[in-house]
Amino acid sequence: MEASLNLKHTIDQIVKEKGINRQIVLEALEQAVLTAANKKFRNTRDLEVHYNDDAGEVELFEFVTVVEAVVDSYKEIDLEEAREIDPEVEIGDSLGLKMDATGFSRIAAQTAKQVIIQKVREAERETIFNEYKNRMGELINGVVRRFERGDLVVDLGRAEAVLPVDQQAPREVYRTGDRIRALIMDIRMTTKGPQIMLSRSHPNLIAKLFEAEVPEIAEGIVEIKGVVREAGSRSKIAVYSHDHDVDPVGACVGMRGSRVQNVVSELRGEKIDIIPWSEDIVRFACSALQPAQVSKVYIEEDISAMEIIVADDQLSLAIGKRGQNVRLAAKLTGWKLDIKSESKAAAAELLEFSTFDGSTSDVEAETANDPPVLASDVPVDSGDGSDESAPTGEEPTDAERNDGE
């Protein structure tokens, strides 16, 4: 009786502490006893196990088939012996015989413990997977626990996540115990449980950080239209306000730059350009090239390209270090941007016009395929108004000279 009470108490305690369905625990317990019994009898008997909740104990049954002549004593029983147990039994019926399960109690307890632990782990893994599978793209806080081949293992509380080395921002260094904020990129179920993948280099991290810092973004007044990023170095974010009374750039910058500074600090000093988005692609492109000032823009809509002219002293700003500024601006606008200085553009324009006015290249090209002109084909003016053929090159005879005189 005491053992039965202990078993019921143990089951109730597991259900309460682990939050697992009671039926899962009972199935694990029954499976443990059945496994121990089959191991003892070497799978020679047809056994079934059921938990009796009223008695608080596990019951073991052996099922045998009623036959006239027994061939397999482990699975068959003759009619006479069967009717001593159940007078109404007939040939072909299956008779259940209750066995003493106390012999399996110690073995079953160990097996059940292992099975229950496994069931608990599976239930916890399933719970974690269901919790995080709908949170992809969210910002999450954690603590760095250890390093595995360059990857960071981050403790999220109920679960562990991995920040792969290719998703870490350059020049960011972490130590065990450091707090970290990252973006949930993916979650997938593996043999070891759910694997949560994080990112610190994805452009959406910038958007989520601003959403957390700027109430106008969280409320939908200010919308983030696009983010481009070279992690650890520089980012550009395009914002638009649905309320004419709210300046989108000012809202993101905050009082004395407090909001944007919080984001910059979280990104370890990464530069961030906040740009007002516009439906006018030329205006948007000029804003995207900030801090450079644009002088002229020539646009080719059919190929989505622009030639942008800037002052000579603005050229380096427009291009940026190793072309970074114009490269990010091109990604943000989705257009091809060609930057030229005013002096270079003027020189190119001057060369184009001078070539057009003074070059004979076009005429030569048009007459290149014409047949050669012979001297005999060229008419000569005789002086009296009539046209005569030019000399053939042969000397005249004496008679011709006399006739001429």
C-alpha positions as CSV (number, residue, x, y, z in Angstrom):
1,M,0.0,0.0,0.0
2,E,2.8,2.3,0.9
3,A,4.6,1.6,-2.4
4,S,1.3,2.4,-4.2
5,L,1.0,5.7,-2.5
6,N,4.7,6.5,-3.2
7,L,4.1,5.8,-6.9
8,K,1.1,8.0,-7.1
9,H,2.9,10.8,-5.2
10,T,5.9,10.5,-7.6
11,I,3.7,10.7,-10.7
12,D,1.8,13.7,-9.3
13,Q,5.0,15.5,-8.4
14,I,6.5,15.0,-11.9
15,V,3.3,16.3,-13.5
16,K,3.3,19.3,-11.3
17,E,7.0,20.2,-11.5
18,K,7.7,19.6,-15.2
19,G,4.3,20.6,-16.5
20,I,3.9,17.4,-18.5
21,N,0.6,15.8,-19.4
22,R,-0.2,13.1,-16.8
23,Q,-1.0,10.6,-19.6
24,I,2.6,10.9,-21.0
25,V,4.0,10.0,-17.6
26,L,1.7,7.0,-17.2
27,E,2.6,5.8,-20.7
28,A,6.3,6.1,-19.8
29,L,5.8,4.1,-16.6
30,E,3.8,1.4,-18.4
31,Q,6.4,1.2,-21.1
32,A,9.2,0.8,-18.6
33,V,7.5,-2.1,-16.8
34,L,6.7,-3.8,-20.1
35,T,10.3,-3.4,-21.3
36,A,11.6,-4.9,-18.0
37,A,9.2,-7.9,-18.3
38,N,10.0,-8.6,-22.0
39,K,13.7,-8.5,-21.1
40,K,13.2,-11.1,-18.4
41,F,11.1,-13.4,-20.5
42,R,13.2,-12.8,-23.6
43,N,10.1,-11.6,-25.6
44,T,8.6,-15.1,-25.5
45,R,5.3,-14.1,-24.1
46,D,2.4,-11.8,-25.1
47,L,2.4,-9.2,-22.3
48,E,0.5,-6.1,-21.6
49,V,0.9,-3.5,-18.8
50,H,-1.8,-1.1,-17.4
51,Y,-1.6,1.4,-14.6
52,N,-4.5,1.0,-12.1
53,D,-5.1,4.6,-10.9
54,D,-7.5,3.4,-8.1
55,A,-5.0,1.0,-6.7
56,G,-2.0,3.2,-7.5
57,E,0.0,0.3,-9.0
58,V,1.1,-1.1,-12.3
59,E,-0.5,-4.4,-13.4
60,L,1.1,-6.9,-15.6
61,F,-0.9,-9.3,-17.8
62,E,0.1,-12.4,-19.8
63,F,-2.3,-13.2,-22.7
64,V,-2.6,-16.8,-23.9
65,T,-4.8,-18.4,-26.6
66,V,-7.2,-21.2,-25.6
67,V,-6.5,-24.4,-27.7
68,E,-7.3,-28.1,-27.5
69,A,-3.7,-29.2,-27.8
70,V,-0.9,-26.9,-26.5
71,V,2.1,-26.5,-28.9
72,D,3.7,-23.3,-27.4
73,S,3.2,-23.3,-23.6
74,Y,4.2,-19.6,-23.4
75,K,1.4,-18.4,-25.6
76,E,-1.2,-21.2,-25.4
77,I,-3.3,-22.9,-22.8
78,D,-5.6,-26.0,-23.0
79,L,-9.3,-25.7,-22.6
80,E,-9.5,-27.6,-19.4
81,E,-7.0,-25.5,-17.6
82,A,-8.5,-22.3,-19.0
83,R,-12.0,-23.2,-17.7
84,E,-10.6,-23.5,-14.2
85,I,-9.8,-19.8,-14.5
86,D,-12.9,-18.7,-16.6
87,P,-15.7,-21.3,-17.0
88,E,-17.2,-19.5,-20.0
89,V,-14.0,-19.5,-22.1
90,E,-14.1,-21.2,-25.5
91,I,-11.5,-22.5,-28.0
92,G,-9.8,-19.6,-29.7
93,D,-10.4,-17.1,-27.0
94,S,-7.6,-15.0,-25.6
95,L,-7.3,-15.3,-21.9
96,G,-5.5,-12.6,-19.7
97,L,-3.6,-13.9,-16.7
98,K,-2.5,-11.4,-14.1
99,M,1.2,-11.8,-13.2
100,D,3.1,-10.7,-10.1
101,A,4.7,-7.3,-11.1
102,T,6.6,-6.9,-7.8
103,G,9.6,-8.7,-9.3
104,F,10.0,-5.9,-11.9
105,S,9.6,-3.0,-9.4
106,R,13.2,-2.2,-8.9
107,I,14.2,-2.7,-12.6
108,A,11.0,-1.0,-13.7
109,A,11.7,2.0,-11.4
110,Q,15.1,2.6,-13.0
111,T,13.8,2.1,-16.5
112,A,10.8,4.2,-15.8
113,K,13.0,7.0,-14.4
114,Q,15.1,7.0,-17.6
115,V,12.0,6.9,-19.9
116,I,10.3,9.6,-17.9
117,I,13.4,11.8,-18.1
118,Q,13.5,11.2,-21.8
119,K,9.8,12.1,-22.2
120,V,10.3,15.2,-20.1
121,R,13.2,16.3,-22.3
122,E,11.2,15.7,-25.4
123,A,8.2,17.6,-24.0
124,E,10.5,20.5,-23.0
125,R,12.1,20.6,-26.5
126,E,8.7,20.6,-28.1
127,T,7.6,23.4,-25.9
128,I,10.7,25.5,-26.6
129,F,10.4,24.9,-30.4
130,N,6.7,26.0,-30.4
131,E,7.6,29.0,-28.3
132,Y,10.4,30.3,-30.6
133,K,9.2,29.2,-34.0
134,N,6.8,32.2,-34.3
135,R,9.4,34.7,-32.9
136,M,11.8,34.7,-35.9
137,G,12.9,38.2,-36.7
138,E,12.5,39.4,-33.1
139,L,15.1,41.0,-31.0
140,I,16.1,38.9,-28.0
141,N,18.5,39.3,-24.9
142,G,20.8,36.7,-23.7
143,V,24.1,36.0,-21.9
144,V,27.2,34.6,-23.5
145,R,27.9,31.2,-22.0
146,R,30.7,29.6,-24.0
147,F,32.5,29.5,-27.4
148,E,32.4,26.6,-29.8
149,R,34.8,26.9,-32.9
150,G,34.2,30.6,-33.1
151,D,30.5,30.4,-32.6
152,L,28.9,32.0,-29.5
153,V,26.5,29.9,-27.4
154,V,24.0,32.3,-25.8
155,D,21.8,31.5,-22.8
156,L,18.3,32.8,-23.4
157,G,16.9,31.5,-20.1
158,R,14.8,28.4,-21.0
159,A,16.9,27.6,-24.1
160,E,20.3,28.1,-25.6
161,A,21.0,29.8,-28.9
162,V,23.9,30.0,-31.3
163,L,25.5,33.1,-32.8
164,P,27.5,31.7,-35.8
165,V,30.8,33.3,-36.6
166,D,29.5,34.5,-40.0
167,Q,26.6,36.3,-38.3
168,Q,28.9,38.2,-35.9
169,A,29.7,41.8,-36.6
170,P,33.4,42.5,-37.4
171,R,35.5,44.0,-34.5
172,E,32.9,42.9,-31.9
173,V,34.6,41.0,-29.1
174,Y,32.7,39.1,-26.3
175,R,33.6,37.3,-23.2
176,T,31.8,34.7,-21.1
177,G,29.1,36.4,-19.0
178,D,28.6,39.4,-21.4
179,R,25.0,40.4,-22.1
180,I,24.1,40.4,-25.8
181,R,21.2,41.5,-27.9
182,A,20.6,39.7,-31.2
183,L,18.1,38.9,-33.9
184,I,16.4,35.5,-34.1
185,M,17.1,34.4,-37.6
186,D,16.0,30.7,-37.6
187,I,14.9,27.8,-35.5
188,R,15.0,24.2,-36.5
189,M,14.5,20.9,-34.7
190,T,17.6,18.6,-34.5
191,T,18.3,15.3,-32.8
192,K,19.7,17.3,-29.8
193,G,16.6,19.5,-29.6
194,P,15.6,22.9,-31.1
195,Q,18.5,24.9,-32.4
196,I,18.0,28.7,-32.4
197,M,20.2,30.7,-34.7
198,L,21.0,34.4,-34.0
199,S,22.5,37.3,-36.0
200,R,24.3,40.5,-35.1
201,S,25.1,41.4,-38.8
202,H,21.7,41.3,-40.4
203,P,20.3,44.7,-41.6
204,N,17.0,44.0,-39.7
205,L,18.9,44.3,-36.5
206,I,19.1,48.0,-37.1
207,A,15.4,48.3,-37.7
208,K,14.5,46.3,-34.5
209,L,16.9,48.5,-32.4
210,F,15.3,51.7,-33.7
211,E,11.8,50.2,-33.2
212,A,12.8,49.5,-29.5
213,E,14.2,53.1,-29.1
214,V,11.7,55.2,-31.1
215,P,8.0,55.0,-29.9
216,E,6.9,56.6,-33.2
217,I,8.1,53.6,-35.1
218,A,6.5,51.1,-32.7
219,E,3.2,53.0,-33.0
220,G,3.4,53.1,-36.8
221,I,3.6,56.9,-37.2
222,V,7.2,56.6,-38.6
223,E,7.9,53.7,-41.0
224,I,11.2,52.2,-41.9
225,K,11.3,52.0,-45.7
226,G,14.7,50.3,-46.0
227,V,17.9,49.4,-44.3
228,V,21.3,48.6,-45.8
229,R,24.3,47.8,-43.8
230,E,28.0,46.9,-43.9
231,A,28.1,45.4,-40.4
232,G,30.6,47.0,-38.0
233,S,31.3,49.9,-40.3
234,R,28.3,51.9,-41.6
235,S,24.5,51.6,-42.2
236,K,21.9,53.7,-43.9
237,I,18.2,53.7,-42.9
238,A,15.4,55.3,-44.9
239,V,12.4,56.5,-42.8
240,Y,9.0,58.0,-43.7
241,S,6.4,59.8,-41.6
242,H,2.7,59.2,-42.1
243,D,2.1,62.3,-40.0
244,H,3.1,65.6,-41.6
245,D,3.7,67.1,-38.1
246,V,6.3,64.4,-37.2
247,D,9.8,64.7,-38.6
248,P,10.9,61.1,-39.3
249,V,14.6,61.9,-39.1
250,G,14.2,64.0,-35.9
251,A,12.1,61.3,-34.3
252,C,14.9,58.7,-34.9
253,V,17.7,61.0,-33.8
254,G,15.9,62.0,-30.5
255,M,16.6,64.8,-28.1
256,R,20.3,65.8,-28.5
257,G,20.8,62.6,-30.4
258,S,19.9,60.3,-27.5
259,R,18.0,57.7,-29.4
260,V,20.4,57.2,-32.3
261,Q,23.3,57.2,-29.8
262,N,21.7,54.3,-27.9
263,V,21.6,52.3,-31.2
264,V,25.2,53.3,-32.1
265,S,26.4,52.2,-28.6
266,E,24.6,48.8,-29.0
267,L,26.4,48.4,-32.3
268,R,29.8,49.2,-30.8
269,G,30.2,52.6,-32.6
270,E,28.9,51.7,-36.1
271,K,28.0,54.8,-38.1
272,I,24.4,55.3,-39.0
273,D,22.9,57.6,-41.6
274,I,19.2,58.4,-41.2
275,I,17.7,59.4,-44.5
276,P,14.2,60.8,-45.3
277,W,12.5,58.5,-47.8
278,S,10.8,60.1,-50.9
279,E,8.8,58.8,-53.8
280,D,10.9,61.1,-56.0
281,I,13.8,58.8,-56.8
282,V,16.1,61.7,-57.6
283,R,15.5,63.4,-54.3
284,F,15.8,60.1,-52.5
285,A,19.1,59.3,-54.2
286,C,20.5,62.8,-53.3
287,S,19.5,62.2,-49.7
288,A,21.0,58.7,-49.7
289,L,24.4,60.2,-50.7
290,Q,24.6,62.3,-47.5
291,P,26.7,64.0,-46.2
292,A,27.7,64.9,-49.8
293,Q,25.9,67.7,-51.6
294,V,24.7,67.0,-55.1
295,S,25.0,69.6,-57.9
296,K,23.3,67.9,-60.9
297,V,21.6,64.6,-61.7
298,Y,21.2,63.0,-65.1
299,I,18.7,60.1,-65.1
300,E,18.2,57.1,-67.4
301,E,14.9,55.5,-66.3
302,D,15.0,52.7,-68.8
303,I,18.1,51.2,-67.2
304,S,17.5,52.6,-63.7
305,A,20.8,54.5,-63.7
306,M,21.8,58.0,-62.6
307,E,24.9,60.1,-63.3
308,I,25.3,62.4,-60.3
309,I,27.5,65.5,-60.5
310,V,29.0,66.8,-57.3
311,A,31.5,69.6,-56.5
312,D,35.1,68.7,-56.6
313,D,35.5,69.1,-52.8
314,Q,32.4,66.8,-52.3
315,L,33.6,63.9,-54.5
316,S,35.4,62.0,-51.8
317,L,32.4,62.4,-49.4
318,A,30.0,61.2,-52.1
319,I,32.1,58.1,-52.9
320,G,33.1,57.4,-49.4
321,K,35.9,55.3,-48.0
322,R,36.6,52.5,-50.6
323,G,33.3,53.4,-52.3
324,Q,31.3,52.6,-49.2
325,N,28.9,55.6,-49.3
326,V,27.9,55.3,-52.9
327,R,27.7,51.5,-52.6
328,L,25.2,51.7,-49.7
329,A,23.3,54.5,-51.4
330,A,22.9,52.3,-54.6
331,K,21.7,49.4,-52.5
332,L,19.2,51.6,-50.6
333,T,17.7,53.2,-53.8
334,G,18.0,50.1,-56.0
335,W,19.5,52.2,-58.8
336,K,23.0,52.3,-60.4
337,L,24.7,55.5,-59.3
338,D,27.7,57.0,-61.2
339,I,29.5,59.8,-59.3
340,K,31.5,62.5,-61.2
341,S,33.1,65.7,-60.1
342,E,32.1,69.0,-61.8
343,S,35.5,69.5,-63.3
344,K,35.6,66.0,-64.8
345,A,32.0,66.3,-66.1
346,A,32.8,69.7,-67.7
347,A,36.0,68.2,-69.3
348,A,34.0,65.3,-70.7
349,E,31.3,67.6,-72.0
350,L,33.9,69.9,-73.6
351,L,35.6,66.9,-75.2
352,E,32.3,65.7,-76.6
353,F,31.5,69.0,-78.3
354,S,35.0,69.5,-79.6
355,T,35.0,66.1,-81.2
356,F,31.6,66.8,-82.8
357,D,32.7,70.2,-84.3
358,G,36.2,69.5,-85.6
359,S,36.6,65.8,-86.3
360,T,36.3,64.2,-89.8
361,S,35.9,60.8,-88.4
362,D,32.2,60.7,-89.4
363,V,32.9,61.7,-93.0
364,E,35.7,59.2,-93.3
365,A,33.5,56.5,-91.9
366,E,30.8,57.3,-94.5
367,T,33.2,57.3,-97.5
368,A,35.3,54.4,-96.4
369,N,33.4,51.9,-98.6
370,D,33.1,54.1,-101.8
371,P,35.1,53.0,-104.9
372,P,38.3,54.9,-105.7
373,V,38.1,57.9,-108.1
374,L,40.4,57.8,-111.1
375,A,42.1,61.0,-112.6
376,S,40.4,60.3,-115.9
377,D,37.0,60.5,-114.3
378,V,37.6,64.1,-113.0
379,P,36.3,66.8,-115.3
380,V,38.7,69.7,-116.1
381,D,37.7,73.3,-117.0
382,S,39.2,74.2,-120.5
383,G,38.8,77.9,-120.0
384,D,36.2,78.5,-122.8
385,G,33.3,77.1,-120.9
386,S,33.5,73.6,-122.3
387,D,34.5,70.4,-120.5
388,E,37.3,68.3,-121.9
389,S,38.8,65.1,-120.6
390,A,42.1,65.4,-118.8
391,P,45.3,64.1,-120.6
392,T,45.8,60.4,-120.5
393,G,49.5,60.7,-119.9
394,E,50.7,59.8,-123.5
395,E,52.9,62.1,-125.5
396,P,51.3,63.7,-128.7
397,T,52.7,62.7,-132.2
398,D,54.4,65.2,-134.6
399,A,51.3,65.2,-136.8
400,E,49.2,66.1,-133.9
401,R,51.5,69.0,-133.1
402,N,51.3,70.3,-136.7
403,D,47.6,70.1,-136.7
404,G,47.5,72.0,-133.6
405,E,49.6,74.8,-135.1
